[in-house]
Amino acid sequence: MKHHLNYSKEDPNYILLEKIFKIIGSRKSRTIIASKGVKNTNMMILSIKILFTAIFFNTTIEFVVFRA
């Protein structure tokens, strides 16, 4: 059975993922990404978040993109 990615504040998986997203979206992370030569940091951060979600819930990237 596939995960439905239904958000719940009490779900420990989403609590951990939210903490990871805060780190990824921080100013320091944006600075590091920009220093590596990435022009569109917003798109890169979104891509990383999609990738982490897919890995975290053991689904495909396609599933995450179409469900979000």
C-alpha positions as CSV (number, residue, x, y, z in Angstrom):
1,M,0.0,0.0,0.0
2,K,1.3,3.4,-0.9
3,H,1.6,6.3,1.5
4,H,-1.0,9.0,0.9
5,L,1.1,11.9,2.2
6,N,-1.7,13.1,4.4
7,Y,-0.3,15.8,6.8
8,S,-0.8,15.4,10.5
9,K,0.9,17.5,13.2
10,E,1.1,14.5,15.5
11,D,2.7,12.2,13.0
12,P,6.4,11.8,14.0
13,N,7.5,11.3,10.4
14,Y,6.2,14.8,9.5
15,I,7.6,16.3,12.6
16,L,11.1,15.1,11.6
17,L,10.6,16.1,8.0
18,E,9.5,19.6,9.0
19,K,12.7,20.0,11.1
20,I,14.8,18.9,8.1
21,F,12.9,21.4,5.8
22,K,13.6,24.2,8.2
23,I,17.4,23.5,8.0
24,I,17.2,23.1,4.2
25,G,15.3,26.4,3.8
26,S,17.6,28.4,6.2
27,R,19.6,31.4,5.1
28,K,22.8,29.5,5.8
29,S,21.8,26.7,3.5
30,R,20.8,29.1,0.8
31,T,24.2,30.8,1.0
32,I,26.0,27.4,0.8
33,I,23.9,26.4,-2.3
34,A,24.6,29.8,-4.0
35,S,28.3,29.5,-3.2
36,K,28.4,26.2,-5.2
37,G,27.3,28.1,-8.3
38,V,23.6,27.3,-8.4
39,K,21.7,30.2,-10.0
40,N,18.2,29.4,-9.0
41,T,18.4,28.6,-5.3
42,N,14.6,28.4,-4.8
43,M,14.2,25.7,-7.4
44,M,17.2,23.8,-5.9
45,I,15.7,23.9,-2.4
46,L,12.3,22.8,-3.7
47,S,14.0,19.9,-5.6
48,I,15.9,18.9,-2.4
49,K,12.6,18.9,-0.4
50,I,10.9,16.7,-3.0
51,L,13.8,14.3,-3.0
52,F,13.9,14.1,0.8
53,T,10.1,13.5,0.9
54,A,10.4,10.7,-1.6
55,I,13.3,9.1,0.2
56,F,11.7,9.6,3.7
57,F,8.4,7.9,2.8
58,N,10.0,5.3,0.4
59,T,8.1,6.5,-2.6
60,T,9.0,7.7,-6.1
61,I,9.7,11.3,-6.9
62,E,6.8,11.2,-9.4
63,F,4.4,10.1,-6.7
64,V,5.5,13.0,-4.5
65,V,5.2,15.6,-7.3
66,F,1.8,14.5,-8.4
67,R,0.4,14.2,-4.8
68,A,1.7,17.5,-3.6
